[in-house]
Amino acid sequence: MSSLVPLVYYGGFLVLFFFWIYGIVSFVLDLKNKVVPGIKQYRRGRARQKGEQERESERDEKEQQLY
């Protein structure tokens, strides 16, 4: 009986450690594969919108100068 207690104790810690490591790895992979590309895409979209807005304002200024 006394050898069963440490076996269950360390076995439980091993299971908990496995799920703890699995959670950390899963979180890192989610960051790498979903969050970081999403942030990059968002920034590209914002830069594209800003460039379009600047071109539109320059075109409006030229139109105003023509009149």
OpenMM code with the backbone's topology and positions (N, CA, C; nanometers):
from openmm import Vec3, app, unit

residues = "MET SER SER LEU VAL PRO LEU VAL TYR TYR GLY GLY PHE LEU VAL LEU PHE PHE PHE TRP ILE TYR GLY ILE VAL SER PHE VAL LEU ASP LEU LYS ASN LYS VAL VAL PRO GLY ILE LYS GLN TYR ARG ARG GLY ARG ALA ARG GLN LYS GLY GLU GLN GLU ARG GLU SER GLU ARG ASP GLU LYS GLU GLN GLN LEU TYR".split()
positions = [
    Vec3(0.0815, -0.1193, 0.0000),
    Vec3(0.0000, 0.0000, 0.0000),
    Vec3(0.0857, 0.1254, 0.0000),
    Vec3(0.1972, 0.1218, 0.0696),
    Vec3(0.2797, 0.2413, 0.0796),
    Vec3(0.3474, 0.2744, -0.0536),
    Vec3(0.3691, 0.1767, -0.1401),
    Vec3(0.4308, 0.2059, -0.2693),
    Vec3(0.3268, 0.2571, -0.3699),
    Vec3(0.1995, 0.2372, -0.3414),
    Vec3(0.0944, 0.2830, -0.4306),
    Vec3(0.0724, 0.4341, -0.4183),
    Vec3(0.0889, 0.4877, -0.2991),
    Vec3(0.0658, 0.6305, -0.2761),
    Vec3(0.1624, 0.7170, -0.3574),
    Vec3(0.2933, 0.6929, -0.3532),
    Vec3(0.3833, 0.7757, -0.4354),
    Vec3(0.3573, 0.7577, -0.5855),
    Vec3(0.3205, 0.6367, -0.6254),
    Vec3(0.2917, 0.6113, -0.7658),
    Vec3(0.1717, 0.6945, -0.8121),
    Vec3(0.0657, 0.6971, -0.7341),
    Vec3(-0.0529, 0.7769, -0.7682),
    Vec3(-0.0186, 0.9251, -0.7604),
    Vec3(0.0576, 0.9635, -0.6600),
    Vec3(0.0958, 1.1038, -0.6408),
    Vec3(0.1753, 1.1549, -0.7604),
    Vec3(0.2811, 1.0823, -0.7964),
    Vec3(0.3649, 1.1260, -0.9090),
    Vec3(0.2934, 1.1070, -1.0425),
    Vec3(0.2097, 1.0058, -1.0531),
    Vec3(0.1306, 0.9864, -1.1742),
    Vec3(0.0345, 1.1031, -1.1950),
    Vec3(-0.0276, 1.1494, -1.0872),
    Vec3(-0.1163, 1.2652, -1.0956),
    Vec3(-0.0406, 1.3902, -1.1376),
    Vec3(0.0753, 1.4103, -1.0802),
    Vec3(0.1562, 1.5264, -1.1196),
    Vec3(0.1986, 1.5174, -1.2659),
    Vec3(0.2304, 1.3975, -1.3118),
    Vec3(0.2697, 1.3790, -1.4510),
    Vec3(0.1544, 1.4154, -1.5449),
    Vec3(0.0325, 1.3722, -1.5105),
    Vec3(-0.0841, 1.4048, -1.5920),
    Vec3(-0.1087, 1.5553, -1.5919),
    Vec3(-0.1040, 1.6175, -1.4753),
    Vec3(-0.1251, 1.7619, -1.4674),
    Vec3(-0.0157, 1.8384, -1.5420),
    Vec3(0.1073, 1.7914, -1.5296),
    Vec3(0.2184, 1.8552, -1.6001),
    Vec3(0.2000, 1.8439, -1.7504),
    Vec3(0.1539, 1.7275, -1.7987),
    Vec3(0.1303, 1.7084, -1.9410),
    Vec3(0.0281, 1.8102, -1.9921),
    Vec3(-0.0846, 1.8259, -1.9242),
    Vec3(-0.1869, 1.9195, -1.9700),
    Vec3(-0.1410, 2.0643, -1.9560),
    Vec3(-0.0584, 2.0925, -1.8577),
    Vec3(-0.0043, 2.2269, -1.8414),
    Vec3(0.0865, 2.2610, -1.9595),
    Vec3(0.1760, 2.1696, -1.9952),
    Vec3(0.2652, 2.1898, -2.1096),
    Vec3(0.1841, 2.1961, -2.2385),
    Vec3(0.0830, 2.1093, -2.2529),
    Vec3(-0.0012, 2.1096, -2.3715),
    Vec3(-0.0706, 2.2448, -2.3868),
    Vec3(-0.1175, 2.3022, -2.2791),
    Vec3(-0.1828, 2.4328, -2.2841),
    Vec3(-0.0874, 2.5428, -2.3261),
    Vec3(0.0327, 2.5404, -2.2745),
    Vec3(0.1317, 2.6422, -2.3105),
    Vec3(0.1691, 2.6304, -2.4582),
    Vec3(0.1930, 2.5090, -2.5045),
    Vec3(0.2287, 2.4878, -2.6445),
    Vec3(0.1130, 2.5285, -2.7355),
    Vec3(-0.0078, 2.4937, -2.6973),
    Vec3(-0.1247, 2.5306, -2.7762),
    Vec3(-0.1401, 2.6821, -2.7841),
    Vec3(-0.1182, 2.7503, -2.6735),
    Vec3(-0.1270, 2.8955, -2.6709),
    Vec3(-0.0228, 2.9590, -2.7622),
    Vec3(0.0996, 2.9096, -2.7565),
    Vec3(0.2075, 2.9644, -2.8408),
    Vec3(0.1773, 2.9405, -2.9880),
    Vec3(0.1280, 2.8222, -3.0217),
    Vec3(0.0955, 2.7941, -3.1615),
    Vec3(-0.0213, 2.8798, -3.2093),
    Vec3(-0.1194, 2.9041, -3.1229),
    Vec3(-0.2291, 2.9938, -3.1596),
    Vec3(-0.1774, 3.1341, -3.1863),
    Vec3(-0.0879, 3.1811, -3.1013),
    Vec3(-0.0288, 3.3127, -3.1246),
    Vec3(0.0423, 3.3166, -3.2582),
    Vec3(0.1228, 3.2154, -3.2843),
    Vec3(0.2034, 3.2126, -3.4069),
    Vec3(0.1167, 3.2017, -3.5319),
    Vec3(0.0128, 3.1207, -3.5269),
    Vec3(-0.0632, 3.0896, -3.6474),
    Vec3(-0.1882, 3.1740, -3.6668),
    Vec3(-0.2390, 3.2372, -3.5621),
    Vec3(-0.3640, 3.3128, -3.5759),
    Vec3(-0.3501, 3.4592, -3.5363),
    Vec3(-0.2948, 3.4848, -3.4211),
    Vec3(-0.2932, 3.6209, -3.3689),
    Vec3(-0.1929, 3.7082, -3.4443),
    Vec3(-0.0708, 3.6615, -3.4585),
    Vec3(0.0324, 3.7414, -3.5257),
    Vec3(-0.0043, 3.7692, -3.6713),
    Vec3(-0.0481, 3.6683, -3.7505),
    Vec3(-0.0902, 3.7010, -3.8871),
    Vec3(-0.2112, 3.7952, -3.8909),
    Vec3(-0.3016, 3.7815, -3.7958),
    Vec3(-0.4159, 3.8721, -3.7901),
    Vec3(-0.3741, 4.0154, -3.7635),
    Vec3(-0.2784, 4.0344, -3.6759),
    Vec3(-0.2283, 4.1688, -3.6466),
    Vec3(-0.1576, 4.2258, -3.7691),
    Vec3(-0.0780, 4.1415, -3.8368),
    Vec3(-0.0089, 4.1881, -3.9577),
    Vec3(-0.1095, 4.2284, -4.0648),
    Vec3(-0.2141, 4.1485, -4.0835),
    Vec3(-0.3155, 4.1794, -4.1832),
    Vec3(-0.3891, 4.3086, -4.1466),
    Vec3(-0.4181, 4.3266, -4.0194),
    Vec3(-0.4851, 4.4485, -3.9741),
    Vec3(-0.3995, 4.5715, -4.0034),
    Vec3(-0.2701, 4.5617, -3.9739),
    Vec3(-0.1801, 4.6754, -3.9979),
    Vec3(-0.1665, 4.7062, -4.1461),
    Vec3(-0.1587, 4.6007, -4.2301),
    Vec3(-0.1527, 4.6229, -4.3750),
    Vec3(-0.2797, 4.6915, -4.4237),
    Vec3(-0.3938, 4.6479, -4.3730),
    Vec3(-0.5206, 4.7097, -4.4121),
    Vec3(-0.5283, 4.8549, -4.3702),
    Vec3(-0.4824, 4.8840, -4.2499),
    Vec3(-0.4838, 5.0231, -4.2032),
    Vec3(-0.3902, 5.1091, -4.2867),
    Vec3(-0.2724, 5.0564, -4.3222),
    Vec3(-0.1780, 5.1323, -4.4042),
    Vec3(-0.2375, 5.1556, -4.5431),
    Vec3(-0.3047, 5.0539, -4.5974),
    Vec3(-0.3670, 5.0682, -4.7286),
    Vec3(-0.4773, 5.1736, -4.7244),
    Vec3(-0.5579, 5.1713, -4.6182),
    Vec3(-0.6645, 5.2712, -4.6041),
    Vec3(-0.6059, 5.4113, -4.5924),
    Vec3(-0.4986, 5.4247, -4.5167),
    Vec3(-0.4359, 5.5548, -4.4996),
    Vec3(-0.3821, 5.6067, -4.6324),
    Vec3(-0.3181, 5.5182, -4.7104),
    Vec3(-0.2666, 5.5576, -4.8413),
    Vec3(-0.3783, 5.5989, -4.9357),
    Vec3(-0.4882, 5.5244, -4.9358),
    Vec3(-0.6025, 5.5598, -5.0200),
    Vec3(-0.6624, 5.6929, -4.9768),
    Vec3(-0.6685, 5.7146, -4.8476),
    Vec3(-0.7235, 5.8398, -4.7958),
    Vec3(-0.6351, 5.9581, -4.8358),
    Vec3(-0.5038, 5.9391, -4.8297),
    Vec3(-0.4125, 6.0459, -4.8701),
    Vec3(-0.4249, 6.0755, -5.0190),
    Vec3(-0.4339, 5.9712, -5.1017),
    Vec3(-0.4515, 5.9930, -5.2456),
    Vec3(-0.5831, 6.0631, -5.2752),
    Vec3(-0.6869, 6.0257, -5.2032),
    Vec3(-0.8174, 6.0895, -5.2218),
    Vec3(-0.8126, 6.2372, -5.1835),
    Vec3(-0.7452, 6.2683, -5.0733),
    Vec3(-0.7367, 6.4088, -5.0309),
    Vec3(-0.6520, 6.4901, -5.1292),
    Vec3(-0.5447, 6.4294, -5.1820),
    Vec3(-0.4642, 6.5001, -5.2822),
    Vec3(-0.5456, 6.5247, -5.4089),
    Vec3(-0.6251, 6.4279, -5.4490),
    Vec3(-0.7092, 6.4442, -5.5676),
    Vec3(-0.8136, 6.5533, -5.5448),
    Vec3(-0.8719, 6.5569, -5.4261),
    Vec3(-0.9689, 6.6619, -5.3939),
    Vec3(-0.9040, 6.8001, -5.3944),
    Vec3(-0.7806, 6.8083, -5.3411),
    Vec3(-0.7093, 6.9365, -5.3420),
    Vec3(-0.6839, 6.9838, -5.4848),
    Vec3(-0.6432, 6.8927, -5.5718),
    Vec3(-0.6185, 6.9288, -5.7122),
    Vec3(-0.7466, 6.9751, -5.7798),
    Vec3(-0.8574, 6.9070, -5.7495),
    Vec3(-0.9850, 6.9476, -5.8056),
    Vec3(-1.0234, 7.0871, -5.7569),
    Vec3(-1.0006, 7.1129, -5.6290),
    Vec3(-1.0336, 7.2438, -5.5733),
    Vec3(-0.9474, 7.3519, -5.6380),
    Vec3(-0.8218, 7.3208, -5.6651),
    Vec3(-0.7333, 7.4195, -5.7267),
    Vec3(-0.7717, 7.4471, -5.8709),
    Vec3(-0.8322, 7.3511, -5.9376),
    Vec3(-0.8729, 7.3716, -6.0773),
    Vec3(-0.9902, 7.4687, -6.0874),
    Vec3(-1.0728, 7.4777, -5.9848),
    Vec3(-1.1910, 7.5651, -5.9893),
    Vec3(-1.1630, 7.6995, -5.9380),
] * unit.nanometer
topology = app.Topology()
chain = topology.addChain("A")
for resn in residues:
    res = topology.addResidue(resn, chain)
    for name in ("N", "CA", "C"):
        topology.addAtom(name, app.Element.getBySymbol(name[0]), res)
